[in-house]
Structures are given as structure tokens and as C-alpha cells.
Amino acid sequence: MANTITNPQIESYVESHTSQGPKYLHEIAERTHIDLGERARMLTGHVEGRFLKFLVSMLKPEKILEIGCFTGYSALCMAEGLSKNGRITTCDISEEHAQIAKSNFQASQYADQINLILGPALITLETLEGPYDFIFVDADKENYLRYYETVLPLLSKNGVIAFDNVLWSGQVLQVEDQTEETKAIRELNDYLIKDDRIECVMLPVRDGITLIRSKGSTDRL
Ligand SMILES: C[S@@+](CC[C@H](N)C(=O)[O-])C[C@H]1O[C@@H](n2cnc3c(N)ncnc32)[C@H](O)[C@@H]1O
């Protein structure tokens, strides 16, 4: 089991006590493992996928933005929780990943609701108009802080941003780990907790997810 921070027995207990997703998602995950081998560790997977669907069902976003589409697994989880007029914009830098994702979207009932943009996310973001009600960031970790500063102004008043992999298999605690990815994740985590504009909560789900919203956004509605 890749990218988890809890012990494997707890993780498998959590998996078996989280509602099943649809069969096609299981098939997409399986095909991703077969076709892309080790890269399949990038899949959000069952528990986080159900969590994303749950969040979307609660937040009822009209517009979702995803940075890091891969084979489309997480976008399809979010699409499940979306209303009929909801839309997802997702992006990826890899033509190979984008092609697989596109065919997975086409085979789903959500093809008309998901728009995939190919290219480096920072360039793609320049072309997008907010506001977005839910933003899921799950791409290259070195750019996490840049993504944060770029998407915060695109967030709707009551919107939520979710950053994936914020615990990075626990490496954030290993001071000897000075790799660019680990440093970038630590930098984002330390930045968010000092940022007066927002409030955040870090959840030890799978590899760690931080949820962010603008301060005061939904207080005393
Ligand atoms: C962890 S995977 C996303 C997994 C996906 N959210 C899911 O659960 O199936 C990260 C993806 O980000 C893409 N990526 C990496 N750097 C990128 C960049 N600069 N711009 C856009 N996408 C990027 C990779 O090609 C990869 O498909």
C-alpha cells in the first residue's frame, strides 16, 4: 500500500470500513497499476477518493479545479458528488496521463462535466477564470506554494482548497530529508499555519490532506 502514514493494519481497517466506490473506479485503478506500474502509487485511491466525493457532496460546488489529473481517478470521484450543472476543470502536464484520463472520462457518464487541459499547471492557471468552489491540488510538490498563491485569489467566498500529500509518507518530520519535494511540502505547511488570510486543518488521511478556507468565509451565515 503506497503513500500512507498510518500503520498498514489500521489502513486496511479504514479501507474496509469506508463505503465502496463504483466498480468502474476500481477498474481504472487496476488498469493504472497494469499500464503505468510504479506510477500507480500516485492514485488517491479508495479512501481518499470516497473522502473527495463526500466533500463535494457536502460543499455542493458549481466549479471545481483540480491540479494533477493523472488517469482521472480523483476527478471521477469528485464528479460523482457533483450536481448536474457542476463542472470540473482538471489539468496535467503529461500527454500520456491526459490521454488515459480523457478516455476514462469519455467512458463515464461525466464526460460533459469534465474539461481536461494539457500543459504545465502554472501556465494553465493563468488562463482560468474563477471563482472555484473547490480546488484540489495534487501535482508536482515543488510548486505547491506557487499553486497556493495562484489559486487563493481564484477561490470563491465559501470555497475550500485541499492539498494532497502534505505528510509525504511522514518525511516532513525527517530533518535529514532535504530533497526538494520534502522541503517544498514543509514550506507550504509552515506557510499555511502562519497565513492570517485563511484557516486550515491538516488531516492524517492516507498521505495527509490539508483543507483550507478563507477566514470568516462561512462563519455566522
Ligand atoms: C499524484 S498525480 C495526480 C493523481 C490524481 N489526482 C488521482 O488521484 O488520480 C500527479 C499528476 O500531476 C501531474 N503533474 C506533475 N507536474 C505537473 C505540472 N507542472 N503541471 C500539471 N500537472 C503536473 C503528473 O503528470 C501527474 O499525473
Ligand as a Chemical Component Dictionary entry (heavy atoms), coordinates in Angstrom:
data_LIG
# 
_chem_comp.id                   LIG 
_chem_comp.type                 NON-POLYMER 
_chem_comp.pdbx_formal_charge   0 
_chem_comp.three_letter_code    LIG 
# 
loop_
_chem_comp_atom.comp_id 
_chem_comp_atom.atom_id 
_chem_comp_atom.alt_atom_id 
_chem_comp_atom.type_symbol 
_chem_comp_atom.charge 
_chem_comp_atom.model_Cartn_x 
_chem_comp_atom.model_Cartn_y 
_chem_comp_atom.model_Cartn_z 
_chem_comp_atom.pdbx_ordinal 
LIG C1  C1  C 0  -0.257 12.493 -7.878  1  
LIG S1  S1  S 1  -0.681 12.548 -9.554  2  
LIG C2  C2  C 0  -2.366 13.030 -9.501  3  
LIG C3  C3  C 0  -3.265 11.901 -9.054  4  
LIG C4  C4  C 0  -4.717 12.147 -9.291  5  
LIG N1  N1  N 0  -5.174 13.312 -8.551  6  
LIG C5  C5  C 0  -5.514 10.912 -8.904  7  
LIG O1  O1  O 0  -5.875 10.755 -7.757  8  
LIG O2  O2  O -1 -5.712 10.056 -9.748  9  
LIG C6  C6  C 0  0.147  13.999 -10.075 10 
LIG C7  C7  C 0  -0.082 14.377 -11.526 11 
LIG O3  O3  O 0  0.423  15.708 -11.687 12 
LIG C8  C8  C 0  0.980  15.816 -12.963 13 
LIG N2  N2  N 0  1.926  16.949 -12.954 14 
LIG C9  C9  C 0  3.199  16.968 -12.496 15 
LIG N3  N3  N 0  3.734  18.185 -12.664 16 
LIG C10 C10 C 0  2.778  18.950 -13.234 17 
LIG C11 C11 C 0  2.716  20.305 -13.657 18 
LIG N4  N4  N 0  3.765  21.143 -13.521 19 
LIG N5  N5  N 0  1.572  20.762 -14.204 20 
LIG C12 C12 C 0  0.495  19.947 -14.343 21 
LIG N6  N6  N 0  0.496  18.654 -13.960 22 
LIG C13 C13 C 0  1.615  18.168 -13.409 23 
LIG C14 C14 C 0  1.625  14.467 -13.242 24 
LIG O4  O4  O 0  1.776  14.241 -14.625 25 
LIG C15 C15 C 0  0.648  13.505 -12.553 26 
LIG O5  O5  O 0  -0.258 12.988 -13.475 27 
# 
loop_
_chem_comp_bond.comp_id 
_chem_comp_bond.atom_id_1 
_chem_comp_bond.atom_id_2 
_chem_comp_bond.value_order 
_chem_comp_bond.pdbx_ordinal 
LIG C1  S1  SING 1  
LIG S1  C2  SING 2  
LIG S1  C6  SING 3  
LIG C2  C3  SING 4  
LIG C3  C4  SING 5  
LIG C4  N1  SING 6  
LIG C4  C5  SING 7  
LIG C5  O1  DOUB 8  
LIG C5  O2  SING 9  
LIG C6  C7  SING 10 
LIG C7  O3  SING 11 
LIG C7  C15 SING 12 
LIG O3  C8  SING 13 
LIG C8  N2  SING 14 
LIG C8  C14 SING 15 
LIG N2  C9  SING 16 
LIG N2  C13 SING 17 
LIG C9  N3  DOUB 18 
LIG N3  C10 SING 19 
LIG C10 C11 SING 20 
LIG C10 C13 DOUB 21 
LIG C11 N4  SING 22 
LIG C11 N5  DOUB 23 
LIG N5  C12 SING 24 
LIG C12 N6  DOUB 25 
LIG N6  C13 SING 26 
LIG C14 O4  SING 27 
LIG C14 C15 SING 28 
LIG C15 O5  SING 29 
# 
